[in-house]
Amino acid sequence: MIAIRQIQEVKSGVVSVTLPVNFQAQRVEIIILPIEESNGSAQNLQDLLLIAPTLTDDEYQEYENIREWMSQWNVNDF
């Protein structure tokens, strides 16, 4: 099956599709979906990271202590 995907501008309410020479189908299905413009996806990521929860120094130290304790675990002890 050959599928064709194109992104085009709508001009005066018209969109045209030119099929390749090797496209042999007699009937086709056309689905038209609007494209949502994503302005500033990098900015959205930055905003998300800036509002993300952060650890206090005490919370980070507790994390490090637990991490160190867990790294000393041995599978044979269980």
Contact map, one row per residue, 1 for C-alpha under 8 A:
111000000000000000000000000000000000000000000000000000000000000000000000000000
111100000000000000000010000000000000000000000000000000000000000000000000000000
111110000000000000000000000000000000000000000000000000000000000000000000000000
011111000000000000000000000000000000000000000000000000000000000000000000000000
001111100000000000000000000000000000000000000000000000000000000000000000000000
000111110000000000000000000000000000000000000000000000000000000000000000000000
000011111000000000000000000000000000000000000000000000000000000000000000000000
000001111100001000000000000000000000000000000000000000000000000000000000000000
000000111110001000000000000000000000000000000000000000000000000000000000000000
000000011111111000000000000000000000000000000000000000000000000000000000000000
000000001111111000000000000000000000000000000000000000000000000000000000000000
000000000111110000000000000000000000000000000000000000000000000000000000000000
000000000111111000000000000000000000000000000000000000000000000000000000000000
000000000111111100000000000000000000000000000000000000000000000000000000000000
000000011110111110000000000000000000000000000000000000000000000000000000000000
000000000000011111000000000000000000000000000000000000000000000000000000000000
000000000000001111100000000000000000000000000000000000000000000000000000000000
000000000000000111110000000000000000000000000000000000000000000000000000000000
000000000000000011111010000000000000000000000000000000000000000000000000000000
000000000000000001111110000000000000000000000000000000000000000000000000000000
000000000000000000111111000000000000000000000000000000000000000000000000000000
000000000000000000011111000000000000000000000000000000000000000000000000000000
010000000000000000111111100000000000000000000000000000000000000000000000000000
000000000000000000001111110000000000000000000000000000000000000000000000000000
000000000000000000000011111100000000000000000000000000000000000000000000000000
000000000000000000000001111100000000000000000000000000000000000000000000000000
000000000000000000000000111110000000000000000000000000000000000000000000000000
000000000000000000000000111111000000000000000000000000000000000000000000000000
000000000000000000000000001111100000000000000000000000000000000000000000000000
000000000000000000000000000111110000000000000000000000000000000000000000000000
000000000000000000000000000011111000000000000000000000000000000000000000000000
000000000000000000000000000001111100000000000000000000000000000000000000000000
000000000000000000000000000000111110000000000000000000000000000000000000000000
000000000000000000000000000000011111000000000000000000000000000000000000000000
000000000000000000000000000000001111100000000000000000000000000000000000000000
000000000000000000000000000000000111110000000000000000000000000000000000000000
000000000000000000000000000000000011111000000000000000000000000000000000000000
000000000000000000000000000000000001111110000000000000000000000000000000000000
000000000000000000000000000000000000111110000000000000000000000000000000000000
000000000000000000000000000000000000011111110000000000000000000000000000000000
000000000000000000000000000000000000011111111000000000000000000000000000000000
000000000000000000000000000000000000000111111100000000000000000000000000000000
000000000000000000000000000000000000000111111110000000000000000000000000000000
000000000000000000000000000000000000000111111111000000000000000000000000000000
000000000000000000000000000000000000000011111111100000000000000000000000000000
000000000000000000000000000000000000000001111111110000000000000000000000000000
000000000000000000000000000000000000000000111111111000000000000000000000000000
000000000000000000000000000000000000000000011111111100000000000000000000000000
000000000000000000000000000000000000000000001111111100000000000000000000000000
000000000000000000000000000000000000000000000111111100000000000000000000000000
000000000000000000000000000000000000000000000011111110000000000000000000000000
000000000000000000000000000000000000000000000001111111000000000000000000000000
000000000000000000000000000000000000000000000000001111100000000000000000000000
000000000000000000000000000000000000000000000000000111110000000000000000000000
000000000000000000000000000000000000000000000000000011111111000000000000000000
000000000000000000000000000000000000000000000000000001111111000000000000000000
000000000000000000000000000000000000000000000000000000111111100000000000000000
000000000000000000000000000000000000000000000000000000111111110000000000000000
000000000000000000000000000000000000000000000000000000111111111000000000000000
000000000000000000000000000000000000000000000000000000111111111100000000000000
000000000000000000000000000000000000000000000000000000001111111110000000000000
000000000000000000000000000000000000000000000000000000000111111111000000000000
000000000000000000000000000000000000000000000000000000000011111111100000000000
000000000000000000000000000000000000000000000000000000000001111111110000000000
000000000000000000000000000000000000000000000000000000000000111111111000000000
000000000000000000000000000000000000000000000000000000000000011111111100000000
000000000000000000000000000000000000000000000000000000000000001111111110000000
000000000000000000000000000000000000000000000000000000000000000111111111000000
000000000000000000000000000000000000000000000000000000000000000011111111100000
000000000000000000000000000000000000000000000000000000000000000001111111100000
000000000000000000000000000000000000000000000000000000000000000000111111100000
000000000000000000000000000000000000000000000000000000000000000000011111110000
000000000000000000000000000000000000000000000000000000000000000000001111111010
000000000000000000000000000000000000000000000000000000000000000000000001111111
000000000000000000000000000000000000000000000000000000000000000000000000111111
000000000000000000000000000000000000000000000000000000000000000000000000011111
000000000000000000000000000000000000000000000000000000000000000000000000111111
000000000000000000000000000000000000000000000000000000000000000000000000011111
